[in-house]
């Protein structure tokens, strides 16, 4: 995805705004969608979710049987999240995505506030899991604020970058809010989710035409700060060391990578068969979430892994296709952010499982167990489907939606070539 396309459109947009002297942000009362939702994208999403439900059942059955005396407990919870997410996805797909701009700041402030609560140990509200406070409980509802922060980041930046240049104070303010959310997530600690929030920030800034050298410097500075943070926390430093050589601590930090490699290696070409994974029997940690790709590799082999990777690749192709065909700058940036978020998270999870990256605790979208993650991911797909429906012949500037009376056709003139046209021949 070339950032020059979006930046050129942004410059043209500013020229029109400067010439007209009107910077109003108006939303059409009734969007003119002339196309249905992208059925191929829907099929890919449903295939990934079906693959995920099957993998969750296989990977979670032994632990669910031992903990709840019912091997389908976690599968039923995941299926319920899938049904809710499916309803949200199709509901959002019928909603005019341009109206989502008004939810950018409220959603971001809610995410920032809920993330701040996770740092305060409030009995009955915050949930501690494996030494990390990442969850909030509101009655029967339990959710992970960092997942909401991912959507809020994309929506907040897309709504700003579609209206303002990257040096504008409005964009600077939004970047500060995103960095604050990432900082709180790091404090939880959850370095993986914080990395995804920062990756979305850099991706959207790049796509909107931000100076590449500036982004490169910011990336280098972030790497230095991340390294300093890792050095201050022994357990994270141990992850780096065991990533380089997992057999330094094979019974401790290196256990995850070693067991994942055993699972992948024993899968071979065709796999051991559905439900026949041995590493999921209390060898692989969190085998139905962070390391579910290893269980898939063991049971379905290289063929199954290639099928899964192919589905994610197709999702990326059709997601960026929706971005290119969107009729508004806001829709293009929003679609790029959503597609990049999902595909990048999938790539990182697979690279962690295969030992190409240190263990970060990032789940595999659509596949890993987790109700909040699945519902939020499907809601993002719903936004992407709404963008894919916007194939009407509407104005390029989505904020200027007033009805314009058609002008009478100009009299035919003798065709001629302008100097600009000659330069392109």
N, C-alpha and C positions, 0 to 999 in steps of 0.2 A: 504494500500500500504506500504510494508515494505521498509524502507530505506536501509536495509542491502543488498537487492538484487542489488540496484543501486550502492551502495558503493563497493560491491564486484566486480561488473563489472568494476567500475572505477579503482580499484586497479589492476585488471588484464590488463586493458587497459594501465596503466602506466608501468606495467612490460614489455609489448610488445614494448612500445615506448622506454623505457630505453634500452632494449636489441638491438633494431634495430638502435638506435641512430638517428632516423628520427622523427621529430615532425611536419612535414609539414601537412598543412590542405588543402586537395584537395577534390574537389567536382566532382562527376561523370558527364561526358558530357551528358550522356543519361541514366537516371535512369531506372532500370529494374523492373517495376511494373508488377506483375503477377496477381494481384487481382483487382477487381473493387472496387469502394468506398463502404463503409459499408451502405447498403440500409436500414438496420434497424435504424441506427443512423440518416440517412436522414429522414426516416418516423417519428421518434420521434421529430426531430427538426421542421419539417413541422407541426406536430400536435400541438406542443407548440405555434408556430407562428399563426396558425389558431385560437387556443384558445385565444391568445392574441388579435388578430384583433377583434374577437367577443366581448371580454371584454372591449376593448378600445372604441368600438362604443357604447356599453351600458353605460359605465361610463362617456363618454365625451359628449354624445348627448345633455343633458340639457344645459351645459355651452356653447357648440358650437352654439346651437340655439340662446341663449341669446347674445353671443358676435359677431357671424358672420351671424346670421339669416339663418343658414344652419346646421342641426344636423350632417351632414356627413363630415364637414370640417376637423376635427382632424383625422377621420378615413381615409380620402383620403390621408392626409399627411403621416400617418403611413403606409398605403398601398404602397405609393410610396417608402418609406424607405425600406419596406419589399422587393419590387421588386429589388431595387438596391442591398440590402444585399444578396438576393438570387443569383443575377448575380455574385457578388463578391465571395460568398461561393463556387459556382461551378467552377469559374475560378481558385480560389486558390487551390481547391481540385485536380486540374489537374496539379498543379505546384509542382515540387520537393521540398518538405519542407526543405531538406538539404541546398538548396540554400538561404534560408531565413537568414542564419547566417550573410551574408554580409549586411543585412538591419538592424541588431541589433543596432549597434551604430548610424547610421543616424537617425533611427526612434526614438531612445532614446533622442538624442540631439534635434531633432525637437520637441518632447514632452516637454522636459525641457525648450526650448526656448518659445514655445507657452504658457506653464504654467506661465512663467515669465511675459509674456505680460498681462495676466489676472490681475496681481497685479498693472498694470499701467492703469489708467483710460484714455483711448484714445477714444475720440468721434468717432463714426462710426466703431470702431473696437471691443472694449470690450462691453459686454452686462451685465447690472446689473439686477439681478432677486432676489427679496425678500432679498435685502441687501447683496447679495453675487455676486461676479464677477466670473462666471464660464464658460462663453461662449465667443467665438470670431466669428466675422462676416467678411467674405471675399466675397464681392459682394453678390450674391444670396445664398451663402453657409454659414450656421451657424453650428458650431460644438463645442463640449465640449472637451477641451484638456485632461481632466482627464481620459476620456474613452480611448484615444490614449495611455496615460501613462500606463494604465493597460496592454495593449498588449505589449508595449515596455518593461515593467518590466519583463514579462514572457520570451520574446524572448532574452533579454539581459542576463538574468541569465541562461537560458537554454544553450545558446551558450557558455557561460563561464564555467559553471559547467560540461559540457560534455568534456571539454578539460583540465581544471585545477582543482587541489584540492582546497578545500574551504579556505585554509590558504594562497593560492597564492596571490601575490599583484594584479594580474589581477581581481580576484574575489573581493578583498577589494575595488578596484576602482569602480567596477560595483555596489557594495553595497552602496558606497557613492553617486553615481548618483541616485540610487533608493530612498535613504533617502532624497536627495535634492528634488526630484519630490514630495515625500510625504509631505515634509515640506512646499512646495509652496501650495499644495492642502489644507493643514490645514490653511494656511494664507488666503485662498479665502473668507470665510472659508467653507470647505466641509470635515467634519470629517469622514463621511461615506466612501467616495471614498478613502481617505487617509488610512483608516483602511483596505480596500480591497487591496491596493498596498502593505502595510506592511504584510498582511496575505499571499499574493503570495510570498513575500520574504522569510518568515519563512517556508512556505510549501516546496518551492524548495530547500532551504538549508537543511531541514530535509530529504527530499527525496534523496538528493545527498550524505547523510552520514555524515553531520556535527555533531559535538559533541552535544549530547542531553542536557547535563548540561549547555553548553554554550548557546544554544537556549533558554533553560528555564530561564537562567539569563537575556538574552536579552528581553524575553517576560515580565519578571517581571519589568525590567527597563523601558520598553515602557509603561507598565501600570502605573507606578509612574509618568512618564512624562505626560501621558494623563490625569491623575487625577489632576496634577498641572495646566495643560492647562484649564481643565474644571472649576477649582476653580477661575481662572482669568476671566472667561467669565460668567456673571450672567445668560444669557439665556440658556447656556449649563448646568449650575448647576441646573437651574429650570427644565430642562428635566429629570435629574436624580431624583430629588425630586418627580416630578409628575409621574415618572415611578414607584416609590415605592408606591405612593398613589396619583392616578390621581385626586381624589376628593378634594385635597388641593386647587387646582386652576381649578375648573371644567369649567370656562368660558374662561380660557386663555391656559396655557401650557397643562393642562390635557384634553382639549377639543378633541384633536386628538385621544387619546387612548380610551376615553369614547365612542365617536361616532363609532370607529372601533369595539369596543366590542358590542355595540348595533346592528351593522350590522351583525356581526358574529352570535350573539345569535338569532336574528330574522330569520336567514336562516333555522334553524332546520336541519332536515335530508335531505329533498329533495329541499329546497330552495323556494323562492317566485316566481320563474320563470324568464326567460330571459327578461331583460328590466324593471323589476318591483321593483327594489331596491328603497327604500325611502331615505336611508342615503346619496345617491349620490346627492340628491336634495339640494345642498349647506349646508349639514351638515358635510360630510367628506371633509377634506381639500386635495387638489390635488388627488382627487379620481380616476383619470385615470392614475396616475403615482405611487407615493409612497404607496398609500393605495388601490390599485386596487384589492389586494387579499381580502380585506373586502367586496368589491362589489361582487366579485365572490362567496364568502361564503354566502352572503345574497341571491343571485339570484339562485345559484346552490346547496346550502346547503353542508352538510357534504360529500355527495356522490361526488359532483363536486370538492370539495377540495381534497378528497382522490385521485380522478382521476388525478388532476393536480400534486399533490405530487408524485404519482406513475410515471408520465411521467418524472419528474425531477430525480427520483430514477433510472429509466431505462437509462436516459441520462448518469448518473454517472457510471452505470455498464458498458455500452458500451464504454464510454470514457476511463475508466481505462482498459478495455479489449484491446482497441487500444494501450494503453501505454505498456501493457504487451507483446503484439505481435509485437511491433515495433522492427526493426532489428538494430537500432542504439541507442546509449546512448542519443544522442541529441533528437531523436524522443521520447524516453521514458520520459525524463524530461519535454519536451515541452508539451506532451499530459497530463502528470500529472498536470502541471501548468494550462493549459486551462480548464481541467475538474474540478479541484478544485476551480478555480476562479468562474466559472459559478454556480456550485452547492453551494458553500459557500455563494455567494451573494443571491441566491434564499432562502436558509435557514435563513439568517439574515433578509431578507425582511419579510418573514412569521412570524418570531419570534417578529419582531418589531410590526407588525400589530396585533398580538395576545397579545401584552403586555409583552412578555417574555424578551424583550430587550428594552432599551431606544430608542426613536425616533432618527434615524440617517440620514434619507433622501436617503436610498439606494433603487433603483428601482428593480423590479422583472424581471430578464432576459427573453427575448422573449415576455413578457406579457405587461409590462408597456409601456405607451406612451413615445416616445423619439426616434427620427430618428438616432442620433449618436450612442446611446446605441445599437439599433437593428442592424445597419450596422456593428458595431465593433464586436458585439457578433456573428453574422453570419460569419464574416470573420474569427473569431477564430474557429468556427465550420469547416470552409473550411480547415484550417490548420490541424485540427483533422482528417478530412476525408482523407487528403493527407497522413497523418501518417498511417491511417488504410489501405491504398492501398499498403503500403510498406511491402508486405508479400513474396517478392522474396527471394531466397536463396543467399543473398548478404553477404559480410563479416560483422562480428560483429562490426569492427572498421570502422565507416562510413567515416573517413577522409582518410583511406588508400584504394584507389579505383582503383589502377593499375590492369590491366589484368594480371592474373597469368596463365602460361601454365600448363595444367593438368599433373601431374606426373604419370608415369606408375604404375599400381596396384602392390602392394607388394605381394610376393608369400605367399600362405596360410601357416599359422603356427599353431602349436598346441595350442588351447586355454588354458590360465592359469589365475589364480587369483592373482592379486597383493596384497600386504599388505593393501593398501588403500581400495581395493574392499572387502577384507575380513572384514575390520572394519565396512563396511556398512551393512554386512549381519546380 
